[in-house]
Amino acid sequence: HEVVGYTVDDAYAQQSEFMGRPVIPFSRIEHELPPNEVRMFIPLGFQRMNALRAKKFDEAGKKGYSFASYVSSRICAVEYPQIGENCLILEANVFNYDVTIGNDVVIWSGNHVGDLCVIEDHVWISSHAVLSGEVTIGSHTFVGVNASVSNYVKIGPRSYIGACALITQDTAPDSVYVDKATPKLGIDSQRFLGMTKS
């Protein structure tokens, strides 16, 4: 892909150029870079359970734009997954058979996605999460680093699965699962290392 321009909401269009390309207010984007000539890519974060990114995706779609995706050449796919529009999939992700990924999904580095998993629209998966076989991740869900989801589990829409959480049963929509932090031991590190020597 070649970047030909940037767009922002009109209120934030305070400069006319960024990195050598024009910055165009969103209200005028279809007149200056028509949807029959370019595709759009919306790489926003997971603010408001991915709702901000989803809103911008919908607004651009209503203007007639199709969307580019970025999938790293350094993923490992036993069978290449079915991938929707406006997806960002970084390196070292492992995909097994029959994986389906919806639109507007971000999958950061180094995750495992098992056979027959379905990742619905507007999802964010952080690094080193494990989705076992036949897992469904509901739309607008956030999955934190090192989270694990067992086989056949369905994660309800807009669920927040925190870092290191283990999910073994289906979750209701809007659920929050946050694992407790590792407790601090009551001794200093030098004494601890001395105790571990054989």
C-alpha positions in Angstrom: 0.0 0.0 0.0 1.1 3.6 -0.6 -0.1 6.2 1.9 -1.6 9.1 0.0 -3.1 11.2 2.8 -4.4 11.4 6.3 -7.8 12.4 7.7 -8.9 13.6 11.1 -12.1 15.0 12.6 -12.5 18.6 11.5 -11.9 19.9 15.0 -8.4 18.4 15.0 -7.4 19.4 11.4 -4.9 22.0 12.7 -2.2 21.3 10.1 -2.4 20.7 6.4 0.4 18.2 6.1 1.9 15.2 8.0 5.0 13.2 7.0 4.8 14.7 3.5 1.2 13.9 2.9 -1.9 16.1 3.1 -4.1 16.1 6.2 -7.7 16.4 5.1 -10.7 17.2 7.4 -13.0 14.2 7.5 -16.0 16.2 6.3 -14.2 16.7 3.0 -12.3 13.5 2.6 -14.6 11.9 -0.1 -14.2 15.0 -2.3 -10.4 15.1 -2.1 -9.6 11.4 -1.9 -12.7 9.7 -3.4 -13.6 6.2 -2.2 -13.4 4.8 -5.8 -9.7 5.7 -5.8 -8.4 4.8 -2.4 -9.0 2.6 0.6 -9.0 3.7 4.2 -7.2 2.3 7.2 -8.3 3.2 10.7 -5.6 2.2 13.2 -7.1 3.5 16.4 -6.9 2.0 19.9 -9.3 0.2 22.2 -10.8 3.3 23.8 -14.4 2.8 25.0 -14.2 -0.9 24.4 -13.2 -0.4 20.8 -16.3 1.8 20.2 -14.3 4.9 18.9 -12.6 2.8 16.3 -15.9 1.1 15.4 -17.6 4.5 15.0 -14.9 5.8 12.7 -15.1 2.5 10.7 -18.8 2.9 10.3 -18.6 6.6 9.4 -16.0 5.9 6.7 -18.1 3.0 5.4 -21.1 5.3 5.0 -19.0 7.6 2.8 -18.4 4.6 0.5 -14.9 3.6 1.5 -13.5 0.1 1.5 -10.7 -0.7 3.9 -7.1 -1.9 3.8 -5.8 -4.4 6.3 -2.2 -5.0 7.5 -1.2 -8.6 8.1 2.5 -9.2 9.0 4.4 -11.5 6.6 5.8 -13.1 9.8 2.6 -14.8 11.1 2.6 -18.6 11.3 -0.6 -20.0 9.8 -1.2 -23.7 9.3 -4.1 -22.5 7.2 -4.4 -18.8 6.3 -7.3 -17.3 8.3 -10.3 -15.6 6.8 -9.7 -11.9 7.6 -12.1 -9.0 7.3 -11.5 -5.4 6.5 -9.5 -2.8 8.6 -7.6 -5.4 10.5 -4.1 -5.0 12.0 -2.4 -8.3 12.7 1.3 -8.1 13.8 4.1 -10.6 13.8 4.5 -14.0 15.5 0.8 -14.8 15.7 0.0 -18.5 15.3 -3.2 -19.5 13.6 -4.5 -23.1 13.3 -7.2 -24.4 11.0 -10.5 -22.6 10.0 -9.9 -19.4 11.9 -12.3 -16.5 11.1 -11.5 -12.9 11.9 -14.1 -10.2 11.5 -13.8 -6.5 10.5 -11.8 -3.9 12.4 -9.8 -6.3 14.6 -6.4 -5.7 16.1 -4.2 -8.7 17.1 -0.9 -7.6 18.6 2.2 -9.8 18.6 2.7 -13.4 19.6 -0.8 -14.8 20.2 -2.1 -18.4 19.6 -5.4 -18.8 17.9 -6.6 -22.4 17.8 -8.8 -24.4 15.4 -12.2 -23.1 14.4 -11.9 -19.9 16.5 -14.1 -16.9 15.6 -13.1 -13.4 16.4 -16.0 -11.0 15.8 -15.9 -7.4 14.7 -14.1 -4.5 16.6 -12.0 -6.7 18.9 -8.6 -6.0 20.4 -6.3 -8.9 21.4 -3.1 -7.9 23.2 0.2 -10.0 23.1 0.7 -13.6 24.1 -3.0 -14.5 24.6 -4.1 -18.1 24.0 -7.4 -18.9 22.4 -7.9 -22.7 22.5 -10.0 -24.6 20.0 -13.5 -23.4 18.9 -13.4 -20.2 21.0 -15.7 -17.3 20.0 -14.6 -13.7 21.0 -17.7 -11.5 20.9 -17.6 -8.1 19.2 -16.0 -5.0 20.9 -14.1 -7.3 23.4 -10.7 -6.5 24.8 -8.3 -9.5 25.6 -5.2 -8.6 27.7 -1.7 -9.9 27.7 -1.2 -13.6 28.6 -4.9 -14.2 29.0 -6.0 -17.8 28.2 -9.5 -19.0 27.0 -10.3 -22.7 27.2 -11.8 -24.8 24.4 -15.4 -24.1 23.2 -15.8 -20.9 25.3 -17.9 -18.0 24.0 -16.8 -14.6 25.2 -19.8 -12.2 25.3 -19.7 -8.9 23.4 -17.9 -6.0 25.1 -16.2 -8.3 27.6 -13.0 -7.1 29.3 -10.5 -10.0 29.8 -7.6 -8.6 31.8 -3.9 -9.6 31.7 -3.3 -13.2 32.8 -7.0 -14.1 33.2 -8.0 -17.7 32.7 -11.5 -18.1 31.2 -13.0 -21.6 31.3 -16.7 -20.9 30.9 -18.8 -18.7 28.6 -19.1 -15.0 29.7 -22.1 -12.7 29.6 -22.0 -9.5 27.6 -20.1 -6.6 29.3 -18.3 -8.9 31.7 -15.0 -7.9 33.4 -12.4 -10.5 34.4 -9.3 -9.2 36.1 -6.7 -11.5 37.7 -5.1 -10.5 41.0 -1.6 -9.2 40.9 1.2 -11.5 42.2 1.7 -10.6 45.9 5.0 -9.1 47.1 7.0 -11.4 49.4 8.0 -10.0 52.7 11.7 -10.4 52.2 14.2 -8.5 50.0 15.6 -9.9 46.8 19.1 -10.6 48.1 17.8 -12.7 51.0 15.4 -14.5 48.6 18.3 -15.5 46.2 20.3 -16.7 49.1 17.4 -19.0 50.2 17.2 -20.5 46.7 20.8 -21.6 46.4 21.4 -25.3 46.7 
